[in-house]
Amino acid sequence: MMVYLIRHGGVENPLGIKYGRLPGFPLSEKGCQQVELLAKTLEGKGIQVIYASPLLRTKQTAEILAKHFGVSINYSDMILEVDHGSYQGIREEEYVKGEHWKHGGETLKESGDRILEFLKGIKAESRHQTIAVVSHEGPLLMAVLNLKGKTEEDYDSVKLPTAGYLELEF
């Protein structure tokens, strides 16, 4: 199964909040433009269905892509953003990278494992050979790193810009 792991477009966040799983936080105008460009980039890849995190920014990203490709969207909590625990809702400058799990959240490894578990389930039950998964940077990067036997220390070795994608044969 060919999987396109897609990070949502840029987000409207004028207060610089570590929003995590908080409701709201739509795509910015620039984010919508990024996703439109991504749709053009993915033309001809044969995407048959889109799976998306149910957060607003990923829903909007998936809707733009689904309209472009004429495919359906399925939402799943298994591909949500990393659980930032009590770090969710603080200002970005207060955030200490990688310590969210110390505040009641999940580790990056756990978030990547969650994505891989989701993909295993989809592969087992799906008739689709080419899918797109619209989710969030941390879980998507860690899914790829976990597959390669790498750790959170390798996080910066893989890049996934907003409205970017990683291609994965799964």
C-alpha positions in Angstrom: 0.0 0.0 0.0 1.3 3.4 -1.0 0.8 6.0 1.8 1.2 9.8 1.5 1.7 11.1 5.0 0.6 14.7 4.8 1.1 17.5 7.3 -1.7 20.0 7.5 -1.2 23.5 6.1 -0.1 26.6 8.1 -2.4 27.6 11.0 -3.9 30.8 12.1 -2.3 31.3 15.6 -1.7 35.0 16.3 -1.2 34.5 20.0 1.5 31.8 19.6 -0.3 29.1 21.6 0.9 25.5 21.8 -2.5 24.4 20.6 -2.0 20.6 20.4 -5.5 19.1 20.4 -7.4 22.2 21.4 -10.4 22.9 19.2 -10.3 25.7 16.7 -7.1 26.9 15.0 -8.1 26.9 11.4 -5.8 27.1 8.4 -4.5 30.5 7.6 -4.9 32.1 4.2 -1.3 31.1 3.5 -2.0 27.6 4.8 -4.9 27.2 2.4 -2.7 28.3 -0.5 0.0 25.8 0.6 -2.6 23.0 0.5 -3.8 24.0 -3.0 -0.2 23.8 -4.2 0.2 20.4 -2.5 -2.9 19.2 -4.3 -1.3 20.1 -7.6 2.0 18.4 -6.6 0.1 15.2 -5.7 -1.8 15.1 -9.0 -1.4 11.8 -10.8 -0.4 9.9 -7.6 -3.6 7.9 -7.7 -4.9 8.8 -4.2 -8.1 6.8 -3.6 -9.1 7.9 -0.2 -8.1 10.3 2.5 -7.8 9.6 6.3 -7.6 12.6 8.5 -7.3 13.7 12.1 -10.5 15.3 13.2 -8.9 18.6 14.3 -10.0 21.7 12.3 -6.7 22.3 10.6 -6.4 18.7 9.3 -10.1 18.6 8.4 -9.7 21.7 6.3 -6.5 20.3 4.7 -8.3 17.0 3.9 -11.3 18.9 2.4 -9.2 20.9 0.0 -7.4 17.7 -1.1 -10.6 15.6 -1.3 -12.3 18.2 -3.5 -9.3 18.3 -5.8 -9.1 14.5 -6.1 -12.8 13.7 -5.9 -12.3 11.2 -3.1 -13.9 10.6 0.3 -12.5 11.5 3.8 -12.5 9.3 6.8 -11.7 10.8 10.2 -9.9 8.9 13.0 -8.7 9.9 16.5 -5.8 7.5 16.0 -4.1 10.0 13.9 -4.5 13.0 16.2 -1.8 15.4 17.2 0.6 14.4 20.0 -1.1 14.6 23.4 0.8 17.5 25.0 -0.8 17.0 28.4 -0.8 20.2 30.5 1.5 21.9 28.0 -1.5 22.2 25.7 -2.7 25.8 25.6 0.5 27.4 26.9 2.4 30.0 24.9 5.0 28.7 22.5 7.9 30.4 24.3 7.0 28.5 27.5 7.2 25.2 25.8 10.3 23.0 26.4 10.7 20.8 23.4 10.3 17.1 24.1 9.0 17.5 27.7 5.3 17.3 27.0 5.2 13.7 28.1 6.4 14.8 31.6 3.2 16.9 31.8 0.7 14.1 31.3 1.1 13.7 27.5 2.4 10.9 25.4 6.0 10.5 24.1 6.8 11.2 20.5 7.5 7.5 20.1 4.1 6.6 21.4 2.5 9.0 18.9 4.4 7.4 16.0 3.4 3.9 17.2 -0.2 5.1 17.2 0.1 6.1 13.5 1.7 2.8 12.6 -1.0 0.9 14.4 -3.6 2.9 12.4 -1.8 2.1 9.1 -1.7 -1.6 10.0 -5.5 -1.6 10.5 -6.1 0.3 7.3 -3.9 -2.1 5.3 -5.7 -5.1 6.7 -9.2 -3.8 6.0 -8.8 -1.6 3.0 -9.3 -2.3 -0.7 -7.4 0.9 -1.5 -3.8 0.7 -2.8 -3.0 4.4 -2.5 -4.1 6.5 0.5 -3.4 9.9 2.0 -3.2 10.4 5.7 -3.6 14.0 6.8 -2.2 14.5 10.3 0.4 16.4 12.3 4.2 16.7 12.1 5.2 14.9 15.3 3.2 11.7 14.9 4.0 11.4 11.2 7.7 12.0 11.6 7.9 9.5 14.5 6.0 6.9 12.5 8.7 7.0 9.8 11.5 7.1 12.4 10.0 4.2 14.4 9.8 2.1 11.2 13.5 2.8 10.6 14.4 1.8 14.2 15.4 5.4 15.0 14.5 7.3 18.2 13.3 10.8 19.2 17.0 11.9 19.1 16.8 11.5 15.3 13.7 13.7 15.1 15.4 16.5 13.2 16.8 14.1 10.6 13.5 14.0 8.8 11.8 17.2 7.5 8.1 17.7 7.0 7.1 21.3 6.3 3.6 22.5 6.6 1.5 21.1 3.8 4.3 18.8 3.0 4.3 15.0 2.6 6.3 11.9 3.0 5.9 8.9 0.7 5.8 5.5 2.4 5.4 2.0 1.0 3.6 0.2 3.8 
